[in-house]
């Protein structure tokens, strides 16, 4: 056997070993971190989950966000849309940060099982918007009334 043939066989063997090593490691399933789920709400139990449960579940089912995934910008956009179009109150900055931290960490993009929201021109008008709500918003802007204070337990519970 010539030196050239032996060299070619060694290279082929190394290439095959590399191929099998890469494919074998790619075939190994990634270990998924099992997160604790609240049996009542279906929400992932994590830091700030109680804040999110209190603030979001007061208007809609948690399934509206547990079946959806998004970036921090996506979640911020949804909150702004709810505030502009659905009558959601403005959160104190620390509450909004807790909500966004929780959603970003636990419901990231790529894990959604819900369709994207309809564009604004395809949505029906909000039947819950009222003259009373508009009056409330105007009084807030003029400083005639103050929004309710939301207190936070330091543990997030």
N, C-alpha and C positions, 0 to 999 in steps of 0.2 A: 504494500500500500504506500502510495507516495505521500510526501509531506503535505501537498496541496489537498489531496482527498481527505486526509486525516483532519486537517484544519477545517475543511468544509463540514465534515461530520460533527466536529466539536461545536462549531457555530450553529448547526442545525439542532443539535441536542440542547444547547443553551437557549435557543429561540423557543423550542418546544416546551422546555421547563418553565420559561418565563410566561408563555402563553397559558399554560395550565395553572400556574400560580396566580396570575391576574384573574383568570376566569373563575378559579375556585374561590378566591376572596370576594369577587363580585357576586358570586352566587350565595354567599353567606347572608342570611337575613340580618338586617340592621336591628339592633335591640331597641325596641320602642319603650319609652318611659311610660309606665302606667300611671295615669293621674287619677286621683280620687274624685269621684263624681257625687254631687249631692243628689240623693235619690228623689227628692221632691221637685227640685227645679231642673235637674239635668245639667247644672252648671259645674264646671271644674272648680274644685275647692282649692283655692290658692289665695295668696295675699290680696286683699281688697275685694274678694268675691262677694262679701256681704254688702259692701257699698254698692257694687254693681247690681246686686239683686234688689236692694232697696230702691235705687234710683231708676232702674230700667224696667223691672217687673211691675212697678206700680202702674205702668201704662200698657204694657204688652207682655206676651209670653216670652220667657227666656229663649224659646226655640227660634225666635227671630234673630238672635245673635249667636246661639250655640250651633246653628246649622249654617253659619256664614263665616267666611274668613276674609281678613283684610289687613292692610298695613295700618300703621298709626294714622296716616293721612286719610285712608278709607274710612276708618272709624270716626275721625274728626269730621269728615264731610257728612257722614250720616247723622251725627249729633247736630251739626249746623242745619241740615235739611229738616230734621225734626223740630228744631227751634224755630225755623222760619216758616215751615209749612204745617206743622202738626201741633203747635201750641206748647212744645216742651219749654220749660223754664230754663233760665240761664244758670249754670252751675257755678259755685264758687271755684276759683282756679284749682285749689287743692283736691276738690272732689272730682273735677274733670280729669285731672292728672291721674288720680287713682283709677278711674274708669278706663282711661286710655291705656294705662300701664297693664291693667288686667286683660283687656281685650287683645292688645298687641301680643302679649305673652302667650295667651291661651287659645286664641282663635286667629292664627296667622293666615296669610294667603295660601291657597293650594289645598286647604282642608275644607273647602266649602262644599255643601251639598244642596245649596239653595240657589235658585236662579238670581241673576242680577236684578237690581231694582229697575222699575220702569222709569223712563225719562219723564221729566216734570210735565211735558205736554200730553202724555198719555195717562196720567193719573187723574182720577176724579177729584172734584173739590172736597176739601175736608169738611164733613158734616158737623164737626165739633167746634169749628171756628165760629165765634159768636160776636155780637156787638159788645157783650160784656167783656170778652177777652181783649178786644181791641181797646176798649175803654181802660182796662187794667194796664195794658202796655203803655198807653199814652200817659196815664198817671205816674207810672214808673219813670218814664222818660222825663217828665216834668219835676220829679222828686216829691210828688205829693204823698206817695206811699213808699214803703220799703219792702223789698222781697222778704219772704220768710227766711229765718236763719236756720241753717242746717249745721248741726254740731257733729263732730267726728270723734268717735272713740279712738284713742291713740293706738289701740291694737288692731283697728280696722274691722272690729266685730260689730 
